[in-house]
Amino acid sequence: MNNVNYMNECLSTDKILNAVVKIFQSKFSRSHVGRHLDIGSGAGTLVELIKKVSPQFTANCIDYTDELISDKTIPLDVVDLNFDKIPHSDNTFDFVTCTEVVEHLENYRLIIREAYRVAKPNGLAVFTTPNILNLNSRLRYLAFGFHTLFGPLRVNRAEAFSTGGHITPVSYFYLAHSLLEAGFTDVRISFDKRQTSAIPWLIIMLPFIKLFGELTKKRETKKKQYWI
């Protein structure tokens, strides 16, 4: 069984990475000997943070380019995450991370299946992505047609790793469904911070959210739709 934790949205990369480290520490001790695969590693910051809290973990990185990583001594494979498989054997890694990557991919389900394949039984995999279901994001979509951190896209965008490369908004339901379909069995959700700026809107809109939520759930249940 693979334990999976994933988190939704925060504007601060540091907070996201620190939250991932805390999840890591909840399962692995400082003296634990293991292997870490970071998918979409960027500058390699998360790998360095994990190494600090657990020096016995060895790291491998994957990204679409080798130009972003700071420490060139860390093993890195250049992979097209939309089409290519992870170049590692089954059941190899104790800890697999994919932070703020799935929203950049055309085919995020492939990388989730690959993460499951290379993770060891009873390993830990962490995926993070912007939380498009938070109230501020929903209101922005209502007014503008795009969720928070998403917007109109340029064709042939140069920086696929930037916010301008956000091409696939993935909600909780679809991410959880993808994880379960891939084979993960213990899927958990967590958040790196709460958006206090949405509280006034929540107070105003909560009765309507509950009312229409229940009506929609009853209607969809009659259609024999499945709810997680």
LUMTORTOR-548296 format. One line per field, with one value per atom (N, C-alpha, C): x, y, z; atom name; residue in one letter; residue number from 0. Coordinates in nm, 2 decimals. Layout:
// LUMTORTOR-548296
px <- c(X ...);
py <- c(Y ...);
pz <- c(Z ...);
atomo <- c(CA ...);
residuo <- c(a ...);
num <- c(NUM ...);
This chain:
// LUMTORTOR-548296
px <- c(0.09 0.00 0.09 0.06 0.13 0.05 0.12 0.05 0.07 -0.03 -0.02 -0.08 0.00 -0.05 -0.04 -0.14 -0.12 -0.18 -0.13 -0.18 -0.23 -0.31 -0.36 -0.33 -0.29 -0.27 -0.21 -0.10 -0.05 0.03 0.04 0.11 0.26 0.30 0.44 0.50 0.60 0.67 0.74 0.80 0.86 0.77 0.65 0.55 0.51 0.50 0.46 0.57 0.69 0.80 0.82 0.81 0.82 0.71 0.59 0.48 0.51 0.57 0.61 0.71 0.81 0.91 0.84 0.74 0.67 0.60 0.54 0.48 0.58 0.70 0.81 0.85 0.86 0.91 0.80 0.68 0.57 0.59 0.66 0.67 0.82 0.92 1.05 1.13 1.22 1.30 1.43 1.50 1.63 1.73 1.73 1.82 1.78 1.66 1.60 1.69 1.72 1.80 1.70 1.70 1.60 1.64 1.55 1.57 1.45 1.48 1.39 1.39 1.28 1.26 1.18 1.24 1.17 1.14 1.01 0.96 0.93 1.00 0.98 1.06 1.19 1.27 1.30 1.30 1.34 1.48 1.50 1.63 1.68 1.60 1.64 1.63 1.55 1.53 1.48 1.37 1.31 1.41 1.48 1.58 1.68 1.72 1.82 1.75 1.63 1.56 1.54 1.51 1.49 1.63 1.73 1.87 1.91 1.86 1.90 1.83 1.71 1.63 1.66 1.70 1.73 1.85 1.97 2.09 2.11 2.04 2.06 1.98 1.90 1.82 1.91 1.90 1.97 1.87 1.90 1.81 1.83 1.72 1.73 1.62 1.66 1.57 1.52 1.41 1.36 1.30 1.34 1.28 1.29 1.22 1.23 1.35 1.44 1.56 1.66 1.79 1.89 1.95 1.89 1.94 1.90 1.79 1.73 1.80 1.85 1.89 2.02 2.03 2.15 2.27 2.24 2.35 2.37 2.47 2.48 2.53 2.56 2.61 2.49 2.37 2.25 2.21 2.20 2.16 2.02 2.02 1.90 1.88 1.76 1.72 1.63 1.66 1.58 1.47 1.35 1.23 1.12 1.05 0.93 0.82 0.77 0.68 0.54 0.51 0.38 0.38 0.50 0.50 0.59 0.69 0.80 0.77 0.81 0.81 0.93 0.91 1.02 1.13 1.26 1.36 1.42 1.33 1.37 1.29 1.34 1.27 1.15 1.06 0.95 1.00 0.92 0.94 1.08 1.12 1.26 1.27 1.17 1.18 1.09 1.15 1.07 0.98 1.03 0.96 0.96 0.84 0.83 0.75 0.81 0.74 0.72 0.61 0.58 0.51 0.59 0.53 0.51 0.39 0.35 0.39 0.36 0.40 0.28 0.18 0.07 -0.01 -0.01 -0.08 -0.01 0.12 0.20 0.19 0.12 0.13 0.00 0.02 -0.09 -0.15 -0.07 -0.11 -0.06 -0.13 -0.08 -0.11 -0.21 -0.24 -0.12 -0.05 0.07 0.17 0.20 0.31 0.26 0.13 0.08 0.09 0.06 0.08 0.22 0.31 0.45 0.51 0.46 0.50 0.46 0.34 0.30 0.39 0.42 0.51 0.64 0.71 0.84 0.85 0.73 0.73 0.73 0.80 0.80 0.66 0.63 0.51 0.53 0.42 0.43 0.52 0.54 0.62 0.53 0.58 0.51 0.52 0.41 0.41 0.34 0.39 0.33 0.31 0.19 0.16 0.11 0.15 0.09 0.05 -0.06 -0.11 -0.20 -0.21 -0.30 -0.44 -0.50 -0.63 -0.74 -0.79 -0.88 -1.02 -1.04 -1.17 -1.19 -1.08 -1.10 -1.20 -1.26 -1.37 -1.32 -1.20 -1.15 -1.14 -1.09 -1.06 -1.20 -1.30 -1.43 -1.49 -1.48 -1.53 -1.46 -1.33 -1.25 -1.30 -1.32 -1.37 -1.51 -1.60 -1.73 -1.72 -1.63 -1.62 -1.53 -1.43 -1.33 -1.32 -1.37 -1.36 -1.23 -1.15 -1.02 -1.00 -0.95 -0.92 -0.80 -0.78 -0.66 -0.54 -0.44 -0.31 -0.33 -0.44 -0.46 -0.52 -0.49 -0.55 -0.53 -0.55 -0.53 -0.39 -0.37 -0.24 -0.19 -0.06 0.01 0.05 0.04 0.09 0.24 0.30 0.44 0.51 0.45 0.50 0.65 0.73 0.87 0.91 0.84 0.88 0.77 0.78 0.68 0.67 0.78 0.79 0.72 0.69 0.64 0.49 0.43 0.28 0.22 0.28 0.23 0.22 0.29 0.28 0.17 0.09 -0.02 -0.13 -0.14 -0.23 -0.34 -0.33 -0.42 -0.47 -0.58 -0.63 -0.69 -0.64 -0.68 -0.75 -0.87 -0.94 -0.92 -0.96 -0.94 -1.00 -1.12 -1.19 -1.10 -1.06 -0.98 -0.85 -0.78 -0.65 -0.67 -0.77 -0.79 -0.83 -0.91 -0.95 -0.83 -0.74 -0.62 -0.53 -0.52 -0.43 -0.49 -0.62 -0.69 -0.68 -0.70 -0.70 -0.55 -0.45 -0.32 -0.28 -0.35 -0.33 -0.30 -0.29 -0.27 -0.40 -0.38 -0.50 -0.53 -0.43 -0.45 -0.42 -0.53 -0.52 -0.56 -0.48 -0.51 -0.49 -0.56 -0.55 -0.51 -0.42 -0.38 -0.36 -0.35 -0.34 -0.22 -0.14 -0.03 -0.07 -0.18 -0.23 -0.38 -0.45 -0.59 -0.60 -0.69 -0.71 -0.81 -0.75 -0.84 -0.91 -0.86 -0.92 -1.06 -1.08 -1.21 -1.32 -1.28 -1.38 -1.50 -1.49 -1.61 -1.70 -1.64 -1.73 -1.79 -1.72 -1.78 -1.90 -1.89 -2.00 -2.12 -2.10 -2.21 -2.27 -2.19 -2.23 -2.26 -2.22 -2.23 -2.37 -2.48 -2.61 -2.65 -2.61 -2.64 -2.55 -2.43 -2.34 -2.40 -2.44 -2.50 -2.63 -2.71 -2.84 -2.82 -2.75 -2.73 -2.64 -2.55 -2.47 -2.55 -2.64 -2.73 -2.82 -2.88 -2.97 -2.90 -2.77 -2.70 -2.66 -2.62 -2.58 -2.69 -2.81 -2.93 -2.96 -2.95 -2.98 -2.88 -2.75 -2.65 -2.66 -2.70 -2.71 -2.82 -2.93 -3.03 -2.99 -2.89 -2.83 -2.73 -2.71 -2.62 -2.47 -2.44 -2.31 -2.24 -2.11 -2.03 -1.96 -1.97 -1.91 -1.80 -1.69 -1.58 -1.59);
py <- c(-0.12 0.00 0.12 0.22 0.35 0.46 0.52 0.64 0.76 0.83 0.95 1.07 1.17 1.30 1.40 1.49 1.60 1.72 1.83 1.96 2.05 2.14 2.24 2.38 2.46 2.60 2.68 2.74 2.86 2.94 3.07 3.15 3.15 3.10 3.10 2.96 2.96 2.83 2.78 2.87 2.83 2.75 2.81 2.74 2.61 2.59 2.46 2.36 2.40 2.31 2.27 2.37 2.34 2.24 2.26 2.17 2.03 2.01 1.88 1.82 1.90 1.85 1.80 1.87 1.82 1.69 1.67 1.54 1.43 1.46 1.37 1.33 1.42 1.40 1.32 1.33 1.25 1.10 1.06 0.92 0.87 0.95 0.91 0.98 0.90 0.96 1.02 1.09 1.15 1.05 0.93 0.83 0.73 0.75 0.65 0.65 0.54 0.52 0.50 0.58 0.57 0.65 0.64 0.71 0.80 0.92 1.02 1.06 1.06 1.10 1.23 1.34 1.46 1.49 1.48 1.50 1.65 1.70 1.84 1.92 1.89 1.94 2.09 2.15 2.29 2.31 2.40 2.44 2.33 2.24 2.13 2.17 2.27 2.32 2.22 2.14 2.05 1.93 1.89 1.78 1.83 1.95 2.00 2.01 2.05 2.05 1.91 1.82 1.68 1.62 1.66 1.61 1.67 1.79 1.85 1.78 1.74 1.68 1.53 1.47 1.32 1.30 1.31 1.30 1.16 1.06 0.92 0.90 1.00 0.98 1.03 0.95 0.98 1.03 1.13 1.19 1.17 1.16 1.16 1.26 1.34 1.44 1.41 1.46 1.45 1.59 1.64 1.76 1.77 1.87 1.88 1.94 1.99 2.05 2.03 2.04 2.03 2.17 2.27 2.41 2.47 2.42 2.49 2.45 2.33 2.27 2.34 2.38 2.45 2.36 2.25 2.15 2.05 2.07 1.98 1.84 1.82 1.69 1.59 1.65 1.57 1.50 1.36 1.29 1.34 1.38 1.43 1.37 1.33 1.28 1.38 1.41 1.50 1.42 1.45 1.37 1.46 1.42 1.49 1.43 1.50 1.44 1.42 1.48 1.45 1.32 1.27 1.15 1.04 1.07 0.97 0.91 0.78 0.71 0.75 0.74 0.77 0.66 0.70 0.61 0.54 0.48 0.40 0.28 0.18 0.05 0.06 -0.04 -0.05 -0.06 0.00 -0.01 0.03 0.15 0.19 0.29 0.38 0.50 0.49 0.53 0.54 0.67 0.77 0.90 0.96 0.99 1.05 1.19 1.29 1.42 1.48 1.56 1.62 1.75 1.86 1.98 2.09 2.13 2.24 2.20 2.08 2.03 1.99 1.93 1.87 1.98 2.10 2.21 2.25 2.21 2.24 2.14 2.03 1.91 1.89 1.84 1.81 1.67 1.58 1.45 1.42 1.48 1.46 1.32 1.25 1.12 1.02 1.04 0.96 0.97 1.09 1.10 1.04 1.05 0.99 0.84 0.78 0.63 0.59 0.67 0.65 0.66 0.76 0.78 0.65 0.60 0.48 0.36 0.35 0.24 0.24 0.36 0.36 0.37 0.40 0.41 0.27 0.25 0.12 0.10 -0.02 -0.05 0.01 0.07 0.15 0.27 0.31 0.44 0.56 0.68 0.80 0.88 0.93 1.02 1.14 1.26 1.39 1.46 1.50 1.59 1.72 1.83 1.96 2.03 2.11 2.18 2.30 2.41 2.51 2.46 2.51 2.47 2.56 2.51 2.59 2.59 2.51 2.50 2.60 2.67 2.77 2.88 2.95 3.04 3.16 3.21 3.32 3.28 3.15 3.10 3.08 3.03 3.01 3.15 3.25 3.38 3.44 3.42 3.47 3.40 3.27 3.20 3.25 3.28 3.33 3.47 3.55 3.69 3.70 3.61 3.63 3.51 3.39 3.27 3.19 3.24 3.17 3.16 3.04 3.03 3.11 3.12 3.19 3.11 3.19 3.14 3.08 3.09 3.05 3.17 3.17 3.28 3.25 3.35 3.33 3.29 3.20 3.14 3.19 3.21 3.23 3.10 3.10 2.99 2.99 2.87 2.85 2.93 2.92 2.99 2.95 3.04 3.01 2.95 3.00 2.95 2.86 2.73 2.63 2.62 2.65 2.63 2.75 2.86 2.98 2.97 3.06 3.07 3.07 3.13 3.13 3.00 2.90 2.76 2.68 2.74 2.67 2.65 2.52 2.49 2.40 2.33 2.23 2.25 2.32 2.33 2.19 2.14 2.01 2.02 1.99 2.00 1.88 1.89 1.78 1.65 1.65 1.53 1.46 1.54 1.47 1.43 1.50 1.45 1.33 1.33 1.21 1.09 1.11 1.01 0.95 1.04 0.99 0.91 0.95 0.87 0.74 0.73 0.60 0.51 0.57 0.49 0.44 0.51 0.47 0.35 0.34 0.23 0.27 0.40 0.45 0.42 0.38 0.34 0.43 0.50 0.59 0.73 0.79 0.93 1.03 1.12 1.23 1.36 1.46 1.60 1.69 1.78 1.88 2.01 2.12 2.26 2.32 2.40 2.47 2.60 2.65 2.77 2.79 2.86 2.89 3.03 3.06 3.19 3.27 3.35 3.43 3.54 3.57 3.68 3.63 3.50 3.45 3.44 3.46 3.45 3.54 3.67 3.75 3.70 3.66 3.60 3.47 3.39 3.26 3.29 3.38 3.42 3.45 3.53 3.58 3.47 3.38 3.29 3.15 3.12 2.98 2.92 3.00 2.94 2.90 2.98 2.95 2.83 2.82 2.71 2.58 2.58 2.46 2.42 2.51 2.48 2.42 2.49 2.45 2.32 2.31 2.19 2.07 2.08 1.96 1.93 2.03 2.01 1.94 1.99 1.93 1.79 1.76 1.63 1.53 1.57 1.49 1.46 1.56 1.54 1.45 1.47 1.38 1.24 1.22 1.09 1.01 1.08 1.02 0.97 1.04 1.00 0.89 0.84 0.73 0.78 0.91 0.95 0.91 0.90 0.85 0.97 0.97 1.07 1.02 1.08 1.04 1.11);
pz <- c(0.00 0.00 0.00 -0.08 -0.09 -0.02 0.07 0.14 0.06 0.02 -0.06 0.01 0.01 0.06 -0.05 -0.06 -0.16 -0.10 -0.14 -0.09 -0.20 -0.16 -0.26 -0.22 -0.30 -0.32 -0.21 -0.24 -0.17 -0.27 -0.25 -0.34 -0.31 -0.19 -0.15 -0.18 -0.26 -0.29 -0.16 -0.08 0.04 0.13 0.15 0.24 0.19 0.06 0.00 0.03 0.00 0.02 0.17 0.26 0.40 0.45 0.39 0.42 0.38 0.26 0.21 0.30 0.35 0.44 0.57 0.62 0.74 0.72 0.60 0.57 0.57 0.51 0.50 0.64 0.73 0.87 0.95 0.91 0.98 0.95 0.85 0.82 0.83 0.80 0.80 0.91 0.98 1.09 1.02 1.10 1.05 1.01 1.08 1.05 0.94 0.89 0.79 0.67 0.62 0.49 0.38 0.28 0.17 0.05 -0.05 -0.18 -0.21 -0.26 -0.29 -0.44 -0.50 -0.64 -0.64 -0.70 -0.71 -0.86 -0.89 -1.03 -1.06 -1.16 -1.18 -1.08 -1.06 -0.95 -0.95 -1.07 -1.08 -1.03 -0.94 -0.88 -0.79 -0.75 -0.66 -0.51 -0.48 -0.34 -0.25 -0.30 -0.21 -0.18 -0.27 -0.25 -0.14 -0.15 -0.05 0.09 0.10 0.23 0.29 0.20 0.25 0.30 0.23 0.27 0.41 0.44 0.56 0.68 0.66 0.77 0.78 0.67 0.67 0.58 0.63 0.55 0.49 0.54 0.49 0.36 0.32 0.20 0.08 -0.03 -0.15 -0.25 -0.34 -0.42 -0.57 -0.64 -0.79 -0.84 -0.94 -0.99 -1.14 -1.17 -1.31 -1.35 -1.47 -1.51 -1.67 -1.72 -1.87 -1.92 -1.83 -1.86 -1.75 -1.78 -1.67 -1.64 -1.69 -1.67 -1.55 -1.48 -1.37 -1.24 -1.23 -1.10 -1.06 -0.93 -0.88 -0.85 -0.79 -0.75 -0.87 -0.95 -1.06 -1.03 -0.90 -0.86 -0.83 -0.82 -0.80 -0.93 -0.93 -1.05 -1.10 -1.23 -1.29 -1.43 -1.45 -1.59 -1.66 -1.78 -1.86 -1.93 -1.89 -1.94 -1.98 -2.09 -2.13 -2.05 -1.94 -1.85 -1.91 -2.03 -2.09 -2.16 -2.21 -2.29 -2.25 -2.17 -2.14 -2.00 -1.99 -1.86 -1.78 -1.65 -1.56 -1.58 -1.60 -1.63 -1.51 -1.43 -1.31 -1.30 -1.23 -1.22 -1.12 -1.13 -1.04 -0.89 -0.80 -0.66 -0.61 -0.66 -0.63 -0.52 -0.51 -0.42 -0.30 -0.18 -0.06 -0.06 -0.12 -0.12 -0.26 -0.31 -0.44 -0.43 -0.49 -0.48 -0.62 -0.63 -0.75 -0.72 -0.69 -0.63 -0.74 -0.75 -0.84 -0.99 -1.03 -1.16 -1.24 -1.18 -1.27 -1.34 -1.29 -1.36 -1.49 -1.50 -1.62 -1.73 -1.70 -1.79 -1.87 -1.99 -2.08 -2.03 -1.98 -1.94 -1.80 -1.70 -1.57 -1.51 -1.57 -1.52 -1.55 -1.66 -1.69 -1.58 -1.53 -1.43 -1.30 -1.27 -1.15 -1.15 -1.27 -1.28 -1.27 -1.33 -1.32 -1.18 -1.11 -0.97 -0.88 -0.91 -0.84 -0.87 -1.00 -1.04 -0.97 -0.96 -0.91 -0.76 -0.69 -0.55 -0.49 -0.38 -0.31 -0.24 -0.22 -0.13 0.00 0.05 0.18 0.17 0.05 0.04 0.05 0.03 0.04 -0.09 -0.14 -0.26 -0.23 -0.26 -0.24 -0.37 -0.40 -0.51 -0.46 -0.52 -0.48 -0.61 -0.60 -0.71 -0.66 -0.74 -0.69 -0.66 -0.55 -0.51 -0.58 -0.69 -0.77 -0.71 -0.60 -0.54 -0.42 -0.39 -0.28 -0.33 -0.23 -0.26 -0.35 -0.32 -0.40 -0.55 -0.57 -0.70 -0.77 -0.70 -0.76 -0.80 -0.72 -0.75 -0.87 -0.87 -0.99 -1.12 -1.11 -1.23 -1.27 -1.17 -1.20 -1.27 -1.23 -1.28 -1.41 -1.41 -1.52 -1.61 -1.57 -1.65 -1.63 -1.54 -1.51 -1.36 -1.31 -1.17 -1.13 -1.00 -0.95 -1.00 -1.04 -1.09 -1.23 -1.29 -1.43 -1.51 -1.64 -1.72 -1.87 -1.95 -2.10 -2.13 -2.22 -2.25 -2.38 -2.39 -2.51 -2.58 -2.71 -2.78 -2.79 -2.78 -2.78 -2.67 -2.55 -2.43 -2.40 -2.37 -2.36 -2.22 -2.12 -1.98 -1.93 -1.96 -1.92 -1.77 -1.70 -1.56 -1.48 -1.54 -1.47 -1.46 -1.39 -1.38 -1.52 -1.61 -1.75 -1.81 -1.75 -1.80 -1.74 -1.66 -1.60 -1.70 -1.75 -1.86 -1.82 -1.70 -1.66 -1.52 -1.49 -1.36 -1.32 -1.20 -1.16 -1.02 -1.01 -0.88 -0.79 -0.67 -0.57 -0.63 -0.68 -0.73 -0.83 -0.93 -1.04 -1.00 -0.91 -0.86 -0.78 -0.69 -0.61 -0.69 -0.79 -0.88 -0.96 -1.00 -1.07 -0.98 -0.86 -0.76 -0.74 -0.72 -0.69 -0.81 -0.93 -1.06 -1.08 -1.04 -1.05 -0.96 -0.85 -0.76 -0.62 -0.59 -0.45 -0.37 -0.25 -0.17 -0.05 -0.01 0.11 0.07 0.02 -0.04 0.06 0.09 0.19 0.13 0.19 0.14 0.26 0.23 0.33 0.26 0.34 0.28 0.35 0.28 0.34 0.41 0.37 0.45 0.42 0.51 0.48 0.43 0.34 0.28 0.37 0.46 0.55 0.47 0.36 0.28 0.22 0.22 0.17 0.28 0.40 0.51 0.50 0.47 0.45 0.34 0.23 0.12 0.17 0.25 0.29 0.38 0.47 0.56 0.48 0.38 0.30 0.22 0.16 0.06 0.12 0.24 0.30 0.29 0.33 0.31 0.17 0.07 -0.07 -0.11 -0.07 -0.11 -0.05 0.07 0.13 0.06 0.03 -0.03 -0.17 -0.25 -0.39 -0.40 -0.30 -0.29 -0.27 -0.17 -0.14 -0.25 -0.32 -0.43 -0.55 -0.57 -0.68 -0.65 -0.52 -0.49 -0.50 -0.46 -0.47 -0.62 -0.70 -0.84 -0.91 -0.88 -0.94 -0.88 -0.76 -0.70 -0.77 -0.81 -0.88 -1.02 -1.07 -1.20 -1.19 -1.06 -1.03 -1.05 -1.02 -1.03 -0.90 -0.90 -0.79 -0.72 -0.59 -0.51 -0.42 -0.42 -0.34 -0.20);
atomo <- c(N CA C N CA C N CA C N CA C N CA C N CA C N CA C N CA C N CA C N CA C N CA C N CA C N CA C N CA C N CA C N CA C N CA C N CA C N CA C N CA C N CA C N CA C N CA C N CA C N CA C N CA C N CA C N CA C N CA C N CA C N CA C N CA C N CA C N CA C N CA C N CA C N CA C N CA C N CA C N CA C N CA C N CA C N CA C N CA C N CA C N CA C N CA C N CA C N CA C N CA C N CA C N CA C N CA C N CA C N CA C N CA C N CA C N CA C N CA C N CA C N CA C N CA C N CA C N CA C N CA C N CA C N CA C N CA C N CA C N CA C N CA C N CA C N CA C N CA C N CA C N CA C N CA C N CA C N CA C N CA C N CA C N CA C N CA C N CA C N CA C N CA C N CA C N CA C N CA C N CA C N CA C N CA C N CA C N CA C N CA C N CA C N CA C N CA C N CA C N CA C N CA C N CA C N CA C N CA C N CA C N CA C N CA C N CA C N CA C N CA C N CA C N CA C N CA C N CA C N CA C N CA C N CA C N CA C N CA C N CA C N CA C N CA C N CA C N CA C N CA C N CA C N CA C N CA C N CA C N CA C N CA C N CA C N CA C N CA C N CA C N CA C N CA C N CA C N CA C N CA C N CA C N CA C N CA C N CA C N CA C N CA C N CA C N CA C N CA C N CA C N CA C N CA C N CA C N CA C N CA C N CA C N CA C N CA C N CA C N CA C N CA C N CA C N CA C N CA C N CA C N CA C N CA C N CA C N CA C N CA C N CA C N CA C N CA C N CA C N CA C N CA C N CA C N CA C N CA C N CA C N CA C N CA C N CA C N CA C N CA C N CA C N CA C N CA C N CA C N CA C N CA C N CA C N CA C N CA C N CA C N CA C N CA C N CA C N CA C N CA C N CA C N CA C N CA C N CA C N CA C N CA C N CA C N CA C N CA C N CA C N CA C N CA C N CA C N CA C N CA C N CA C N CA C N CA C N CA C N CA C N CA C N CA C N CA C N CA C N CA C N CA C N CA C N CA C);
residuo <- c(m m m n n n n n n v v v n n n y y y m m m n n n e e e c c c l l l s s s t t t d d d k k k i i i l l l n n n a a a v v v v v v k k k i i i f f f q q q s s s k k k f f f s s s r r r s s s h h h v v v g g g r r r h h h l l l d d d i i i g g g s s s g g g a a a g g g t t t l l l v v v e e e l l l i i i k k k k k k v v v s s s p p p q q q f f f t t t a a a n n n c c c i i i d d d y y y t t t d d d e e e l l l i i i s s s d d d k k k t t t i i i p p p l l l d d d v v v v v v d d d l l l n n n f f f d d d k k k i i i p p p h h h s s s d d d n n n t t t f f f d d d f f f v v v t t t c c c t t t e e e v v v v v v e e e h h h l l l e e e n n n y y y r r r l l l i i i i i i r r r e e e a a a y y y r r r v v v a a a k k k p p p n n n g g g l l l a a a v v v f f f t t t t t t p p p n n n i i i l l l n n n l l l n n n s s s r r r l l l r r r y y y l l l a a a f f f g g g f f f h h h t t t l l l f f f g g g p p p l l l r r r v v v n n n r r r a a a e e e a a a f f f s s s t t t g g g g g g h h h i i i t t t p p p v v v s s s y y y f f f y y y l l l a a a h h h s s s l l l l l l e e e a a a g g g f f f t t t d d d v v v r r r i i i s s s f f f d d d k k k r r r q q q t t t s s s a a a i i i p p p w w w l l l i i i i i i m m m l l l p p p f f f i i i k k k l l l f f f g g g e e e l l l t t t k k k k k k r r r e e e t t t k k k k k k k k k q q q y y y w w w i i i);
num <- c(0 0 0 1 1 1 2 2 2 3 3 3 4 4 4 5 5 5 6 6 6 7 7 7 8 8 8 9 9 9 10 10 10 11 11 11 12 12 12 13 13 13 14 14 14 15 15 15 16 16 16 17 17 17 18 18 18 19 19 19 20 20 20 21 21 21 22 22 22 23 23 23 24 24 24 25 25 25 26 26 26 27 27 27 28 28 28 29 29 29 30 30 30 31 31 31 32 32 32 33 33 33 34 34 34 35 35 35 36 36 36 37 37 37 38 38 38 39 39 39 40 40 40 41 41 41 42 42 42 43 43 43 44 44 44 45 45 45 46 46 46 47 47 47 48 48 48 49 49 49 50 50 50 51 51 51 52 52 52 53 53 53 54 54 54 55 55 55 56 56 56 57 57 57 58 58 58 59 59 59 60 60 60 61 61 61 62 62 62 63 63 63 64 64 64 65 65 65 66 66 66 67 67 67 68 68 68 69 69 69 70 70 70 71 71 71 72 72 72 73 73 73 74 74 74 75 75 75 76 76 76 77 77 77 78 78 78 79 79 79 80 80 80 81 81 81 82 82 82 83 83 83 84 84 84 85 85 85 86 86 86 87 87 87 88 88 88 89 89 89 90 90 90 91 91 91 92 92 92 93 93 93 94 94 94 95 95 95 96 96 96 97 97 97 98 98 98 99 99 99 100 100 100 101 101 101 102 102 102 103 103 103 104 104 104 105 105 105 106 106 106 107 107 107 108 108 108 109 109 109 110 110 110 111 111 111 112 112 112 113 113 113 114 114 114 115 115 115 116 116 116 117 117 117 118 118 118 119 119 119 120 120 120 121 121 121 122 122 122 123 123 123 124 124 124 125 125 125 126 126 126 127 127 127 128 128 128 129 129 129 130 130 130 131 131 131 132 132 132 133 133 133 134 134 134 135 135 135 136 136 136 137 137 137 138 138 138 139 139 139 140 140 140 141 141 141 142 142 142 143 143 143 144 144 144 145 145 145 146 146 146 147 147 147 148 148 148 149 149 149 150 150 150 151 151 151 152 152 152 153 153 153 154 154 154 155 155 155 156 156 156 157 157 157 158 158 158 159 159 159 160 160 160 161 161 161 162 162 162 163 163 163 164 164 164 165 165 165 166 166 166 167 167 167 168 168 168 169 169 169 170 170 170 171 171 171 172 172 172 173 173 173 174 174 174 175 175 175 176 176 176 177 177 177 178 178 178 179 179 179 180 180 180 181 181 181 182 182 182 183 183 183 184 184 184 185 185 185 186 186 186 187 187 187 188 188 188 189 189 189 190 190 190 191 191 191 192 192 192 193 193 193 194 194 194 195 195 195 196 196 196 197 197 197 198 198 198 199 199 199 200 200 200 201 201 201 202 202 202 203 203 203 204 204 204 205 205 205 206 206 206 207 207 207 208 208 208 209 209 209 210 210 210 211 211 211 212 212 212 213 213 213 214 214 214 215 215 215 216 216 216 217 217 217 218 218 218 219 219 219 220 220 220 221 221 221 222 222 222 223 223 223 224 224 224 225 225 225 226 226 226 227 227 227);
